[in-house]
């Protein structure tokens, strides 16, 4: 019989977390709660633990570790990992036992995690499982335990394989029917859902998209026009409707460095787009938040000062944030001007967008 610890009965869960880590480091298996049921965990760097898994998912500490274990993961896979982790999602992709950090694992662990040339990886958001992963030495091997939250019989396998069971009754009862979603991605970057669970397919579709953002100051003039025009031009290039761009792998948006939420596009901007057969009446402004900027794949700013302001806070995004104009000049702000200024601004933006389209498709 394993030792069973009920989380809601302990004073400080850190003691339980450290006890689990100690058990894992000694080669024991530990049953731990996750966002979707329980998992049986072992330390991937411990040879004897690896031998106790026929097949396993590799639990990582954070999403940015995925490139260490899947160095050839296509961009769509990297986007899904960045936007859906931590969370109840398993990402499965082609892998080799001799590539990346997988090669540093003991033979038994490599055999457990590489199945038919595929590696399954996951990053948990459960406060216990994620913390155990973060302070363990190396990644963890895990496999899901198919068990009802209301009927945990610790006298049968796989519970008896565990030296310690960390029981989270409250979370398990609320997530009794939850399952991890499993996404398969091939070497060409085409992804399919092997199982739909707590992460729905529509969220995965958006997560896999290349996010293209246009940025100005207030998100009521220049960047909304750029967003509307580019969505139209991109759909024309892909021979699809603008509404189907996410299905083709693209999400186009705009934001402002000093924008509020919910302001409409300026009357003049709406009129400029109307003259091109585009509707900007439903546009509402949004600020460029840290969360938003971290999700972008490409960001085009209207001016050099916009780009500098973004990179002051996020210097690591220098390769993703560019000035819209290829010659490096600013797109001047037409606000406060008349229709002629707006017409010139829209024409300039459209010209620049045509030039960058070839870089994207």
N, C-alpha and C positions, 0 to 999 in steps of 0.2 A: 504493500500500500504506500502511495506517495504521501509526503507531507503536504497538507492542504492549508493554505492561508487565505482567509476571506478579507478582501481589501477594506470593506466597510467596518471591519472589526479592529483594524489596526489604527494606532494613533498617528504614526508617521510612515507614509508609504515608502519613503526613501530607504527605510530599513529593509523592506521587502525587496525593493529593487536591487540593493546591494547584495542581499542574500541570493537572489536569482543570478546575479552576475558571478558571484563566487562559485555557485553550483556549476554554471556553464563553463567557467574557466578550468574547472577540475574534470571536465569531460562528461558531466551529468546532463541529462535532458530535462528541460523545464517546460511545463505547460503554462502559457501566458494568454491573457485576454487580448483581443485585437478589436478593431472597429467592426469586424464582421465575424463573430464567433471566436473560438480559441485556436491557438497554434501550438504545436510541439516544436520547441526550439533547441538547437545545439550550437556550440561554437564551431564555426567553419575552420578555424585554425587548429583545432584539436583533432588529431587523426582518429582517435577512438570514437569521437562523436560522429564523424562523417560516416563511419562504418555502420551506424545505426539508422541511416537513411537510405532507402532505395532510390527515392526521388525527392528533391527538395527545391524550394524557392530560396533565393539568396536575399536576405533582409539587409538593406543598406541603412546607413545613418541618415543620409540626406540625398536629395535629388541630384546634386552636382557630382555625386560619386558614380553615377551610372556610366559616365564616359570612361571611368577607370576600368570597369568590368566589361563594358561593351564599347570598345574604342571605335568600332565601325558602325555604330547605331546611326541610322539615317536621321535627317533633321526632324522629320515628323515624329519619330520616337523621342527625340530630345525635347521637343515641344510638349508632347504629352506628359513626359516625366516632370518637366519644369512647372507645368500648370496644374497637374492633377495630384502631385505628391507634395506633402505626405497625404495619404488617403487610401481607401480600400480598392486599390488597383494593382494588378500584377501585369507587368510588361514582359512579353516573351519575344526574343529576337535571336537571329542566328549568332552563334558564338563558337569559339574554338578554345580548347583547354590550354592552348599555348599562347593565346593573345590576352593582353591586358593583365589585370591583377588576378584573374582566375588562375593563371599559371603559378602564382605564389601559394595557392591553396594546397593542402596535403592531397595525395592521390585519392583518398576515400571521399573527400569533399568535392573534388573535381568530378568524380564519377557520379556523385549524387546530384549535382546541379546541372551538368551537361547531359541532356537527353535528346537523342536524334539531332545533334548539332544545334540545339536550342538552349538558351539560358533564360530562366525566369527570375525577375528581380522585383522588389517591392520596397516601399518606404512607408512605415506606419505612422498614423497620427494618434494612435491610442497613447495616453499619457504614460502608461507603464511600459508597454512594448517598445515604444520609441525611445524612452529613457534607458531601458536595458540595452537597446542597440547602440545608443550613443556612448555609453561608458564601457561597453564590452571591448575587448581587444580583437579587432577585426569584425567582419560581417558575421551574421548568424544564418544557420540553416533552419528553415521552418517548413512545416507542412500543416495544412489545415486539419483540424479535428472536427469531424462531423458529429456534433452533439447538440442536443436541445438544452437551452438555458435552464429549463425546469426539470431536467432529468439527467444530472451529471453523475453517472455511476463510475466511481473511481476504482472499482474492483475489476474493471475490464480494460482491455487494450483499446486505444493507445494510452489511456491515462496511466496504466501500470508501467509504461516505459519511462514515465517522468519521475524524477526524484523529488520534485517540488511542483505543486500546482498552485498558481496564484489565481484565485477565484474573484471575479468581479461580477457579482450577481446583479447589481443594479444596471450596469451597462449591458450585460448579456441579455437581460429581460427586455430592455428597450430595443435591442438590435437582434432579437431572436431569429428573425427571418432574413437578415441582411447577409449578403454574400459579396465577396470581392468580385469585381469585374476583371476579366482576363482579356488582354489585347495582344494579338499576334501581329508583328510587323516584319516584313521580309526585307531582303537586302536592297530592293529597289525603293523602299520607303512606303510601300502599300500596306495599309493596316486593316485588319479585320477584327471583329469582336468574337472571341472564342466563347465568352460567357458574359452576359449582361447582369450586373449586380448593382451594388450601391452607387457606382458611378455610371450614370445613364449614357446611352449612345449619343444623344444630341450634345451633351457636354464634351464627350470625346471628340466629336466632329469639330467643334469649335476649338478645342485644345490643340488639335493637330494642324490647324490653319497657320499659314504665315500671316502674322499680324502686321499690317502696314498702317502707320499712323501719321497724320499731318498735324502740325502744331503751329499755332500763332499765339497771340496774346489773349484775346477774349473769347475765341472760338465762336465768333458770330459773323465774321466776314471772310478772311482769306482761307483759313483751314477748312471751314464747311464747304466753300466752293471747290477747294482742292479735293476733298473727300468725294463730293458728288461727281465731279468731272472724272476723277480717276476710277471710281466704281463703274462709271459708264464706259470709259475707254478699255478698262480691263475686261469687262464683260464682252465687249465687241471683239477683243483679241481672242478670247476664249470661246467665242460663239455660244454664249449662254446668257441667261437673263441676270441682271444684277442681284436678284434674290437667290440665285443658285451659286453665287461665288463661294459660299462656305463649303458647298458640296464639291467644289473644284479646288478647295484647299486654300482659300484666301479670305481674310477678314479685313475690311477697310474701315478706318475710324478717324476721328479728329478730336483734338482737345486744345485747351489754352492754358498757358502758364499762369495767367491771372484771371481765369474764367470762374464764373459761378455755375452752379447747377441749374439747368432749366431755362436759360435765356434763348429766345428764338434767333434765327439768323436775321441779319439786317434786311430791311425792305429792299435795298438795292441789290444785295446778294441774291435774294429770292428772285428778283426780276432778271438778273444776269443769267441765272440757271434756267429760268422759264424760257428765255429767248433761245436756249439750246435744247429745249424739250425735256428739261430735268426739273424735278420737284424738290425744293428745299424747304417747303413750308413745315414739314414735320421735324425739322432739325431742332434739337435742344442742346445747349452747350454743356460741357463738362470740364472740370479742371484736370490738369495733368498731374495725377497723384503718383506717389512712389510705386504703389501697386500696379498702376497702369503702365508706367514706363518700364517696369521690370518684365512685362509680358511682351513687349514689342520685339519684332524681328527687324523692322526697318522703321525709322522715324525721319520724316522730312520736315525741316523747320523753314519758316518763311524768311528768317533773318539769321545772321551770324550770332547776334546777341541771344537769340532764342537757343541756339545750339550750345553756346557757352554756358548759359544758365543751367541747362540740363546736365551738361558734363561737369559742372562745378559740384553737383550733388552725386552724379553717377559717372565718374571718369571711366569705369570699366565698360561703358556702353559706347565708347568712341567709334567703334567700327559699325555700330548700328544707327547712329544719329548723324544725319547729313543735312546740309543746306539744300533746299529744293533746287535752286539754280545751279546748273553745271559749271557756270563761270564763277560761282562763289559770291555773286552779288545778292543783295537783299531784294525780296519782293515787298515793295512799299505798301504801307497800310492806307487803304482808300477811305477809312472811316472819317467822316466829317466832310468828305468831298462830294462831288456830284456824280451823276450817272457816267460821265465821261471817264472819271477816275476809276470807277468800278469796272467799266468796260475794259479799260487798259489793264487793270489788275487781273481780271478773269482771263483775258487773252494771254497775258504773260504766264499765268499759272498753267494754262492749257498747253502752251508751248513747252514748258519745262516738263510737264507730266508725260508728253509724247516722247521726250528724249530719255526718260528713265524707264519707260515701259519695257524696253528691250533688255534691261538688266534683270527684270523680274520674271518675264515669260518669253 
